[in-house]
Every structure is written in C-alpha cells, then in structure tokens.
Amino acid sequence: MFQKQSEQGYNAVVDKIRMKTLTYGEKTLMVEFQMEKGALLPRHSHPHEQTGYLVSGRMELTIDAETYQVKPGDSWCIAGNIEHNAVILEDTIAIEVFSPVRTDYLPLKS
C-alpha cells in the first residue's frame, strides 16, 4: 500500500489531539498524531504494541510508572496492555506504529 500526503482524514481523539492513519498492512498500522499544547492524553491501555517517534514539539510520556521528557528525535515502545498517558507541553507531532493492526484506527471505507 502507498499513500500520498494529504491534509484530509484527521479525526479527533480527545480535546486538542487529532490523528490520521497514514498506512497499514496485515500486521502493522502507522498513525500521525497532532497534539496541541496543553492537551492531555488520558491514562489507558490496549493489547497492541505501540512504537513511536517524536517529530516535533515536547511532551511528558508516562509508561507504567516511569515518566519521560520527550523531545524531537526521541522514540519509545510500549508493550501491549501497559498503561500509559501523555501531557503535551508544546504543539507536537508524533508518528506511531501499532501491532497488530488497530481495527478501530482503520479509515472508514466510502
């Protein structure tokens, strides 16, 4: 699958956070998150392994009981079923990959 860059297809996740599925295959799904300064991603977990890369901005990412100050170029991996949350300190863009594919993040078919 190949996807061209587009400003369309973003969906609200929570207040000040929106996401767009960039591409996906049989085993992985890649998402871009755009997060505004002051956004709070509530503590949650899911069965998917989640790896991420901070493109721009700054955030505090808590994985289980450990909190990290995340800056551009930093990356992370969160095992499935581990609780995590984030506080967005600046306007931020992150790319994350989920495995297995998160069916709730699949684009709606027209």
Residue frames as a rotation matrix with the C-alpha (Angstrom) as fourth column:
MET 1
0.583 0.813 0.000 0.00
0.813 -0.583 0.000 0.00
0.000 0.000 -1.000 0.00
PHE 2
-0.670 -0.724 0.163 1.21
0.730 -0.683 -0.035 3.50
0.137 0.095 0.986 -0.83
GLN 3
0.473 0.816 -0.333 -0.36
0.857 -0.514 -0.043 6.70
-0.206 -0.266 -0.942 0.46
LYS 4
-0.228 -0.454 0.861 0.24
0.581 -0.773 -0.253 10.24
0.781 0.443 0.440 -0.81
GLN 5
-0.846 -0.114 -0.521 0.47
0.498 -0.519 -0.695 13.06
-0.191 -0.847 0.496 1.72
SER 6
-0.232 0.835 0.499 -2.88
0.419 -0.377 0.826 14.75
0.878 0.401 -0.263 2.33
GLU 7
-0.893 -0.011 0.449 -4.32
-0.344 -0.625 -0.700 17.22
0.288 -0.780 0.555 4.83
GLN 8
0.099 0.995 -0.012 -7.58
-0.837 0.090 0.540 15.23
0.538 -0.043 0.842 4.86
GLY 9
0.221 0.131 -0.966 -8.52
0.021 0.990 0.139 12.29
0.975 -0.051 0.216 7.05
TYR 10
-0.847 -0.517 0.122 -7.76
-0.082 -0.098 -0.992 13.61
0.525 -0.850 0.041 10.55
ASN 11
0.257 0.921 -0.293 -10.10
0.262 0.225 0.938 12.64
0.930 -0.318 -0.184 13.39
ALA 12
0.053 -0.157 0.986 -10.41
-0.826 -0.562 -0.045 13.98
0.562 -0.812 -0.159 16.94
VAL 13
-0.375 -0.230 -0.898 -9.18
0.294 0.889 -0.350 11.58
0.879 -0.396 -0.266 19.61
VAL 14
0.157 0.394 -0.906 -9.70
0.970 -0.233 0.067 13.81
-0.184 -0.889 -0.419 22.67
ASP 15
0.956 0.231 -0.183 -9.71
0.215 -0.971 -0.104 17.58
-0.202 0.060 -0.978 23.11
LYS 16
0.601 -0.715 -0.359 -6.69
-0.710 -0.683 0.172 19.11
-0.368 0.151 -0.917 21.30
ILE 17
-0.514 -0.745 0.426 -5.50
-0.379 0.643 0.666 15.76
-0.770 0.181 -0.612 19.89
ARG 18
0.655 0.674 -0.341 -6.24
-0.632 0.241 -0.737 14.51
-0.415 0.698 0.584 16.40
MET 19
-0.296 -0.719 0.629 -4.95
-0.206 0.690 0.694 11.54
-0.933 0.076 -0.352 14.48
LYS 20
0.505 0.366 -0.782 -4.75
-0.849 0.045 -0.527 10.22
-0.158 0.930 0.333 10.97
THR 21
0.469 -0.346 0.813 -3.97
0.193 0.938 0.288 6.68
-0.862 0.021 0.507 9.83
LEU 22
-0.005 -0.594 -0.804 -1.14
-0.769 -0.512 0.383 7.06
-0.639 0.620 -0.454 7.33
THR 23
-0.059 -0.013 -0.998 -0.92
-0.792 0.609 0.039 3.49
0.608 0.793 -0.046 6.06
TYR 24
0.104 0.100 0.990 -1.45
-0.796 0.605 0.022 -0.09
-0.596 -0.790 0.143 7.22
GLY 25
-0.438 -0.260 -0.861 -0.79
-0.731 0.660 0.172 -3.66
0.524 0.705 -0.479 6.23
GLU 26
0.249 0.540 -0.804 -1.57
-0.011 0.832 0.555 -7.11
0.969 -0.129 0.213 7.57
LYS 27
0.169 -0.296 -0.940 0.49
0.864 0.504 -0.004 -6.74
0.475 -0.811 0.341 10.76
THR 28
-0.584 -0.433 -0.687 1.11
0.723 -0.662 -0.198 -3.04
-0.369 -0.612 0.699 11.41
LEU 29
0.506 0.709 0.492 -0.68
0.802 -0.596 0.035 0.30
0.318 0.377 -0.870 11.25
MET 30
-0.605 -0.775 -0.180 1.04
0.795 -0.582 -0.170 3.73
0.027 -0.245 0.969 11.21
VAL 31
0.543 0.840 -0.019 -0.62
0.822 -0.527 0.217 6.86
0.172 -0.134 -0.976 12.59
GLU 32
-0.614 -0.602 0.510 0.26
0.413 -0.796 -0.443 10.55
0.673 -0.061 0.737 12.81
PHE 33
0.290 0.643 -0.708 -0.86
0.957 -0.204 0.207 12.36
-0.012 -0.738 -0.675 15.96
GLN 34
-0.413 -0.298 0.861 -1.13
0.273 -0.942 -0.196 16.17
0.869 0.155 0.470 16.00
MET 35
0.221 0.410 -0.885 -1.38
0.947 0.127 0.295 17.42
0.233 -0.903 -0.361 19.57
GLU 36
0.346 -0.013 0.938 -1.83
0.081 -0.996 -0.044 20.98
0.935 0.092 -0.344 20.80
LYS 37
-0.758 -0.635 0.151 -0.01
-0.010 -0.220 -0.975 22.46
0.653 -0.741 0.160 23.78
GLY 38
-0.593 0.500 0.631 -1.98
-0.803 -0.303 -0.513 21.71
-0.065 -0.811 0.581 26.97
ALA 39
0.278 0.705 -0.652 -3.60
-0.691 0.618 0.374 18.53
0.667 0.346 0.659 25.65
LEU 40
-0.342 -0.294 0.892 -3.90
-0.843 0.515 -0.154 15.57
-0.414 -0.805 -0.425 27.99
LEU 41
-0.142 0.255 -0.956 -3.95
-0.552 0.782 0.290 12.01
0.822 0.569 0.030 26.70
PRO 42
0.467 0.413 0.782 -5.70
-0.882 0.156 0.445 10.09
0.062 -0.897 0.437 29.50
ARG 43
-0.586 -0.639 0.499 -4.15
-0.710 0.701 0.064 7.00
-0.391 -0.317 -0.864 31.06
HIS 44
0.623 0.760 -0.184 -5.19
-0.748 0.511 -0.423 3.95
-0.228 0.401 0.887 29.04
SER 45
-0.524 -0.738 0.424 -4.00
-0.438 0.661 0.609 0.61
-0.730 0.133 -0.670 27.74
HIS 46
0.594 0.624 -0.508 -4.72
-0.783 0.304 -0.543 -1.61
-0.184 0.720 0.669 24.75
PRO 47
0.722 -0.282 0.632 -3.50
0.107 0.948 0.301 -5.04
-0.684 -0.149 0.714 23.59
HIS 48
0.882 -0.351 0.314 -1.39
0.328 -0.021 -0.944 -3.55
0.338 0.936 0.097 20.76
GLU 49
0.012 -0.935 -0.355 2.36
0.862 -0.170 0.477 -2.99
-0.506 -0.312 0.804 20.95
GLN 50
0.928 0.337 0.159 2.98
0.373 -0.845 -0.384 0.68
0.005 0.416 -0.910 20.19
THR 51
-0.133 -0.984 -0.121 6.23
0.917 -0.168 0.362 2.20
-0.376 -0.063 0.924 18.94
GLY 52
0.848 0.529 0.041 6.58
0.517 -0.805 -0.292 5.92
-0.121 0.269 -0.956 18.44
TYR 53
-0.351 -0.909 0.223 8.84
0.935 -0.352 0.039 8.73
0.043 0.223 0.974 17.25
LEU 54
0.420 0.464 -0.780 8.54
0.532 -0.822 -0.203 12.41
-0.736 -0.330 -0.592 18.18
VAL 55
0.200 -0.259 0.945 8.79
0.936 -0.236 -0.262 14.52
0.291 0.937 0.195 15.02
SER 56
-0.508 -0.314 0.802 8.35
0.147 -0.949 -0.278 17.93
0.849 -0.023 0.529 16.68
GLY 57
0.447 0.694 0.565 7.27
-0.395 -0.413 0.820 19.53
0.803 -0.590 0.089 19.94
ARG 58
-0.778 -0.618 0.117 7.66
-0.346 0.266 -0.900 18.30
0.525 -0.740 -0.421 23.50
MET 59
0.400 0.916 0.015 5.66
-0.530 0.218 0.820 16.10
0.748 -0.335 0.573 25.85
GLU 60
-0.521 -0.401 0.754 5.79
-0.836 0.417 -0.357 14.11
-0.171 -0.816 -0.552 29.07
LEU 61
0.146 0.497 -0.855 5.07
-0.596 0.734 0.325 10.46
0.789 0.463 0.403 28.39
THR 62
-0.243 -0.156 0.957 4.31
-0.912 0.372 -0.171 8.14
-0.329 -0.915 -0.233 31.28
ILE 63
0.054 0.163 -0.985 4.67
-0.530 0.841 0.110 4.41
0.847 0.516 0.131 30.59
ASP 64
0.161 0.123 -0.979 3.54
0.666 0.719 0.199 2.27
0.729 -0.684 0.034 33.51
ALA 65
0.755 0.125 -0.644 5.14
0.626 -0.433 0.649 4.14
-0.198 -0.893 -0.405 36.45
GLU 66
-0.266 -0.947 -0.181 8.02
0.743 -0.321 0.588 5.87
-0.615 0.022 0.788 34.59
THR 67
0.822 0.523 -0.225 7.74
0.306 -0.739 -0.600 9.40
-0.481 0.424 -0.768 33.17
TYR 68
-0.186 -0.868 0.460 9.92
0.911 0.023 0.413 10.59
-0.369 0.496 0.786 30.28
GLN 69
0.244 0.119 -0.962 10.60
-0.181 -0.969 -0.166 14.10
-0.953 0.215 -0.215 28.96
VAL 70
0.154 -0.094 0.984 10.22
0.808 0.585 -0.070 13.52
-0.569 0.805 0.166 25.20
LYS 71
0.071 -0.252 -0.965 11.93
-0.363 -0.908 0.210 15.79
-0.929 0.336 -0.156 22.65
PRO 72
0.776 0.232 -0.587 12.16
-0.619 0.097 -0.780 15.64
-0.124 0.968 0.218 18.84
GLY 73
-0.040 -0.774 -0.632 14.10
-0.760 0.435 -0.483 12.57
0.649 0.461 -0.605 17.72
ASP 74
-0.668 -0.137 0.731 13.19
-0.667 0.544 -0.508 10.53
-0.328 -0.828 -0.455 20.81
SER 75
-0.212 0.597 -0.774 11.39
-0.577 0.563 0.592 7.22
0.789 0.572 0.225 20.37
TRP 76
-0.450 0.173 0.876 9.56
-0.820 0.309 -0.482 4.69
-0.354 -0.935 0.003 22.54
CYS 77
-0.514 0.391 -0.764 7.99
-0.233 0.793 0.563 1.26
0.826 0.467 -0.317 22.58
ILE 78
-0.383 0.515 0.767 5.04
-0.905 -0.042 -0.424 0.39
-0.186 -0.856 0.482 24.79
ALA 79
-0.997 0.024 -0.078 4.19
0.011 0.988 0.154 -3.27
0.081 0.153 -0.985 25.22
GLY 80
-0.294 0.953 -0.080 0.58
-0.066 0.064 0.996 -4.36
0.954 0.298 0.044 24.87
ASN 81
0.482 0.706 -0.518 -1.67
0.498 0.266 0.825 -3.93
0.721 -0.656 -0.223 27.93
ILE 82
-0.439 -0.640 -0.631 0.70
0.899 -0.308 -0.312 -1.47
0.006 -0.704 0.711 29.65
GLU 83
0.655 0.711 -0.256 -0.97
0.725 -0.687 -0.056 1.70
-0.216 -0.149 -0.965 30.94
HIS 84
-0.575 -0.810 0.110 0.35
0.807 -0.541 0.236 4.98
-0.131 0.224 0.966 29.55
ASN 85
0.676 0.727 -0.121 -0.60
0.692 -0.682 -0.236 8.65
-0.254 0.076 -0.964 29.22
ALA 86
-0.381 -0.810 0.446 0.87
0.897 -0.440 -0.033 11.94
0.223 0.387 0.894 27.97
VAL 87
0.504 0.362 -0.784 0.90
0.480 -0.872 -0.094 15.64
-0.718 -0.329 -0.614 28.80
ILE 88
0.305 -0.341 0.889 1.57
0.910 -0.169 -0.377 17.80
0.279 0.925 0.258 25.76
LEU 89
0.097 -0.410 -0.907 3.95
0.703 -0.617 0.354 20.67
-0.705 -0.672 0.228 26.62
GLU 90
-0.542 -0.209 -0.814 4.19
-0.419 -0.773 0.477 22.25
-0.729 0.599 0.331 23.13
ASP 91
0.615 0.642 -0.457 2.36
-0.719 0.220 -0.659 21.77
-0.323 0.734 0.597 19.84
THR 92
-0.349 -0.733 0.584 3.57
-0.564 0.662 0.494 18.28
-0.749 -0.157 -0.644 18.94
ILE 93
0.511 0.421 -0.750 3.60
-0.833 0.457 -0.311 15.78
0.212 0.784 0.584 16.08
ALA 94
-0.327 -0.557 0.763 4.28
-0.655 0.716 0.242 12.10
-0.681 -0.421 -0.599 16.74
ILE 95
0.033 0.264 -0.964 4.31
-0.832 0.542 0.120 9.07
0.554 0.798 0.238 14.45
GLU 96
-0.292 -0.091 0.952 3.28
-0.762 0.624 -0.174 5.75
-0.579 -0.776 -0.251 15.99
VAL 97
-0.385 0.109 -0.917 3.07
-0.642 0.682 0.351 2.19
0.663 0.723 -0.192 14.73
PHE 98
0.024 0.508 0.861 0.69
-0.910 0.367 -0.191 -0.38
-0.413 -0.779 0.472 16.24
SER 99
-0.409 -0.102 -0.907 0.89
-0.552 0.819 0.157 -4.16
0.727 0.565 -0.391 16.02
PRO 100
-0.498 0.261 0.827 -1.33
0.829 0.423 0.366 -5.98
-0.255 0.868 -0.427 15.47
VAL 101
-0.748 0.277 0.603 -3.38
0.225 -0.749 0.623 -3.57
0.624 0.602 0.498 13.36
ARG 102
-0.774 0.567 -0.283 -5.78
0.126 -0.300 -0.946 -1.46
-0.621 -0.767 0.160 15.43
THR 103
-0.532 0.629 0.566 -9.05
0.829 0.251 0.500 -2.05
0.173 0.735 -0.655 13.64
ASP 104
0.433 0.714 -0.550 -10.56
0.799 -0.587 -0.134 0.98
-0.418 -0.381 -0.825 15.44
TYR 105
-0.020 -0.525 -0.851 -7.98
-0.089 -0.847 0.525 3.15
-0.996 0.087 -0.030 13.62
LEU 106
-0.578 -0.143 0.803 -8.71
0.720 0.374 0.585 1.81
-0.384 0.916 -0.114 10.11
PRO 107
-0.882 0.281 -0.379 -10.04
-0.385 -0.893 0.233 4.51
-0.273 0.351 0.896 7.77
LEU 108
-0.008 0.958 0.288 -13.73
-0.077 0.287 -0.955 4.33
-0.997 -0.029 0.071 7.01
LYS 109
-0.767 -0.172 0.618 -14.46
0.550 0.321 0.771 2.97
-0.331 0.931 -0.152 3.54
SER 110
-0.547 0.590 -0.594 -16.54
-0.542 -0.790 -0.285 5.28
-0.637 0.166 0.752 1.34
